[in-house]
Amino acid sequence: MLREISLFGAGVPSLLLYFLAAIPLFFVIDQLASALELYRIVWHPPLVRLALFVCLFSGLVLLPRP
């Protein structure tokens, strides 16, 4: 169950932590895809970037926790 976490005295949803963890992963994969010119073969690169971020974020949220 996702709950709120106290961050500097303010309650924030735990999804914020997953969001912040997904950002560096996205930048690494995005830079790798750009270096390999993978965005040249897709119709709409910004849409693929958004889908990549959503997949990373969703994957982190849905990972089983110990």
Secondary structure, DSSP 4 states (H G I P E B T S, - for coil): ---EEEETTEEEETHHHHHHHHHHHHHHHHHHHHHTTGGGGSS-HHHHHHHHHHHHHHHHHHSPP-
